[in-house]
Structure formats: C-alpha cells, structure tokens
Amino acid sequence: MKILSLPSNLKRVSQQWRRLQQVHKLCSERKWLDCISLAKELTSAQENDFFGFYYQGICNTEFKFFDEALSDFESALINLKKNKFPKIMEEYEQETELRIAHVFRLQRKYSIALERLDKLINQYPKYAFAYKSKAGIQIDMDKLQNALETANQGLSEQPNDEGLVNLRNSLVYDLTTNRNG
C-alpha cells in the first residue's frame, strides 16, 4: 500500500515547516549567522524551497554580500514561480522584488533598482512599498520633484497609505522651503 509513504512525506514536510519557523524567528531576532545556516538546511533538504533562498538573501544583504543576496533572491523567485498556488505567493513575489531593488540601491545601481521597481509597480500598482522605495531612490539621486511625482502616483492607487502621505508632505515641504538658508 502507498499509505506507508505518506507518513514519511508528512514527517519531512513537518521538519521543513519547523525549520522555517526557526529561520523566521532567527531572522526577526537578527541572528544572521544562525539564520543563514538553517536557511541553507532548508534548501539542502528541498532544493526548490522559496523560503530558504529568500532568507539566505536577507542574511546575505545584512552581511553586505550583495551578489550572493541577488542570486538568492533570484533563486527564490524562480522557485516561487513553480508554486502550485500563484495567488498565495503574490505577496512574497512583491516583497522579493522589493528586496532585489533594495540590494541594487545599496550598491548605488540606481537605474537597475528603478527598472525593477517600475516593473513591480506595473505588475502590482497597489503595492505602496514599491512607490516608497522608488521615491527613496529618487531622493538619494536628489530628484525631489520626481520623488514627489512617484509619491503622488502611489497615492492615486493607495490614497490612505500613511507612509505615502507623510512622504508626499515631507517632499512638498522640502521643495517649497528654501533649503539654503
């Protein structure tokens, strides 16, 4: 009977789930070495584990291993696309794309970061964090008017987002105040 194989599969899934819960806890506690070690166990046990690569990417970003982080996040996205329930994974896709753009921002590869964010905004126009991140990069580049336009674009999709409202108000103040004296 095939029923005997089911408990071993359930045991493996249960072990992966427990590992993932521990990885998430270690990440939230900012214990990067322990987190990446356990995340690697996730991907070793199951090579298409989205979360293992995702958390490795977070850890590598914290370690400033940007190329490794980008590779991990791209692997996470590849594995995400294999998921049988794509709607469930949309939030994770958005977050992963945002993290990729963040890594490019940290590397000061602003044009690549902005391209990724534009793609993300086109795919998920209601994702407020993408607008905030894009405006942040534009502020880094001292393009405050562009940042204001981005904040307003985000507010047209999410008019009640407090972060976007605060960002817009701050930019309006900055643009209308004589910053030189």
C-alpha positions as CSV (number, residue, x, y, z in Angstrom):
1,M,0.0,0.0,0.0
2,K,1.1,3.5,-0.8
3,I,-0.2,4.7,2.6
4,L,3.1,3.9,4.2
5,S,4.9,6.5,2.2
6,L,2.5,9.3,3.3
7,P,3.7,9.5,6.9
8,S,7.3,9.8,5.9
9,N,6.4,12.6,3.5
10,L,4.4,14.3,6.2
11,K,7.3,13.9,8.6
12,R,9.6,15.6,6.0
13,V,7.2,18.4,5.5
14,S,6.7,18.9,9.2
15,Q,10.5,19.1,9.7
16,Q,10.8,21.7,6.9
17,W,8.0,23.7,8.5
18,R,9.7,23.6,11.9
19,R,13.0,24.7,10.3
20,L,11.2,27.5,8.5
21,Q,9.6,28.7,11.7
22,Q,13.0,28.7,13.4
23,V,14.6,30.6,10.4
24,H,11.9,33.2,10.6
25,K,12.5,33.6,14.4
26,L,16.2,33.9,13.9
27,C,15.7,36.5,11.2
28,S,13.4,38.6,13.3
29,E,16.0,38.4,16.1
30,R,18.7,39.5,13.7
31,K,20.8,36.4,14.4
32,W,22.1,36.3,10.8
33,L,24.7,33.5,11.1
34,D,22.3,31.1,12.7
35,C,19.6,32.2,10.3
36,I,21.6,31.6,7.1
37,S,22.9,28.3,8.4
38,L,19.4,27.0,9.0
39,A,18.1,28.5,5.7
40,K,20.8,26.6,3.9
41,E,19.4,23.4,5.6
42,L,16.0,24.3,4.1
43,T,17.4,24.5,0.6
44,S,19.6,21.4,1.1
45,A,16.6,19.3,2.2
46,Q,14.4,20.7,-0.6
47,E,16.2,22.4,-3.5
48,N,13.1,24.3,-4.7
49,D,12.4,25.9,-1.3
50,F,11.4,29.5,-1.9
51,F,11.8,30.5,1.8
52,G,15.2,29.0,2.2
53,F,16.6,31.2,-0.6
54,Y,14.6,34.2,0.5
55,Y,16.0,34.1,4.0
56,Q,19.5,33.5,2.7
57,G,19.1,36.6,0.6
58,I,18.1,38.6,3.6
59,C,21.1,37.4,5.6
60,N,23.5,38.0,2.7
61,T,22.1,41.5,2.3
62,E,22.9,42.1,6.0
63,F,26.4,40.7,5.6
64,K,26.8,43.0,2.6
65,F,27.3,40.0,0.3
66,F,25.3,41.7,-2.4
67,D,26.0,39.4,-5.3
68,E,25.1,36.4,-3.2
69,A,21.9,38.1,-2.0
70,L,20.8,38.9,-5.5
71,S,21.5,35.3,-6.5
72,D,19.5,34.0,-3.6
73,F,16.6,36.3,-4.3
74,E,16.5,35.4,-8.0
75,S,16.6,31.7,-7.0
76,A,13.7,32.4,-4.6
77,L,11.7,34.0,-7.5
78,I,12.4,31.0,-9.8
79,N,11.1,28.7,-7.1
80,L,8.1,30.9,-6.4
81,K,7.0,30.6,-10.0
82,K,6.9,26.8,-9.6
83,N,4.4,27.1,-6.8
84,K,1.0,25.5,-7.5
85,F,-0.8,28.4,-5.8
86,P,0.5,31.6,-7.5
87,K,-2.1,33.9,-6.0
88,I,-1.0,32.9,-2.5
89,M,2.6,33.7,-3.4
90,E,2.0,37.2,-4.9
91,E,2.8,38.9,-1.6
92,Y,6.1,37.1,-1.4
93,E,6.9,38.0,-5.0
94,Q,6.3,41.6,-4.3
95,E,8.5,41.5,-1.2
96,T,11.3,39.7,-3.0
97,E,11.3,42.1,-5.9
98,L,11.4,45.0,-3.4
99,R,14.4,43.4,-1.7
100,I,16.2,42.9,-5.0
101,A,15.7,46.6,-5.7
102,H,16.9,47.4,-2.2
103,V,20.2,45.5,-2.9
104,F,20.7,47.4,-6.1
105,R,20.0,50.6,-4.2
106,L,22.7,49.7,-1.6
107,Q,25.1,49.1,-4.4
108,R,24.1,52.5,-5.8
109,K,23.0,50.8,-9.0
110,Y,20.0,53.2,-9.1
111,S,19.0,52.7,-12.7
112,I,18.7,48.9,-12.2
113,A,16.8,49.4,-9.0
114,L,14.4,51.8,-10.6
115,E,13.8,49.4,-13.5
116,R,12.9,46.6,-11.1
117,L,10.6,48.9,-9.2
118,D,8.9,50.1,-12.3
119,K,8.3,46.5,-13.4
120,L,6.9,45.8,-9.9
121,I,4.6,48.9,-10.0
122,N,3.3,47.9,-13.4
123,Q,2.5,44.4,-12.2
124,Y,1.2,45.4,-8.8
125,P,0.0,49.0,-9.0
126,K,-1.5,49.0,-5.5
127,Y,1.7,47.9,-3.8
128,A,2.6,51.1,-1.8
129,F,6.0,49.9,-0.7
130,A,7.2,50.0,-4.3
131,Y,6.3,53.7,-4.6
132,K,8.0,54.5,-1.3
133,S,11.2,52.6,-2.4
134,K,11.2,54.3,-5.8
135,A,10.8,57.7,-4.3
136,G,13.6,56.9,-1.8
137,I,15.9,56.2,-4.6
138,Q,14.9,59.4,-6.4
139,I,15.6,61.3,-3.2
140,D,19.1,59.6,-3.0
141,M,19.6,60.9,-6.5
142,D,18.5,64.4,-5.4
143,K,15.5,64.2,-7.8
144,L,12.9,65.5,-5.4
145,Q,10.4,66.5,-8.0
146,N,10.4,63.0,-9.4
147,A,10.1,61.6,-5.9
148,L,7.0,63.8,-5.3
149,E,5.5,62.6,-8.6
150,T,6.2,59.0,-7.5
151,A,4.5,59.6,-4.2
152,N,1.5,61.2,-5.9
153,Q,1.3,58.2,-8.3
154,G,1.3,55.9,-5.3
155,L,-1.4,57.9,-3.6
156,S,-3.6,57.7,-6.6
157,E,-3.6,53.9,-6.1
158,Q,-3.5,53.9,-2.3
159,P,-4.9,57.3,-1.1
160,N,-5.0,56.3,2.6
161,D,-1.4,55.0,2.9
162,E,0.0,56.9,5.8
163,G,3.6,56.4,4.7
164,L,3.0,57.8,1.2
165,V,1.0,60.8,2.7
166,N,3.9,61.6,5.0
167,L,6.4,61.2,2.2
168,R,4.5,63.5,-0.1
169,N,4.1,66.1,2.7
170,S,7.8,66.0,3.5
171,L,8.7,66.4,-0.1
172,V,6.3,69.3,-0.6
173,Y,7.8,71.0,2.4
174,D,11.3,70.3,1.2
175,L,10.6,71.6,-2.3
176,T,8.8,74.7,-1.2
177,T,11.3,75.7,1.6
178,N,14.5,77.5,0.9
179,R,16.9,74.8,1.9
180,N,19.9,77.1,1.6
181,G,19.1,79.5,4.4
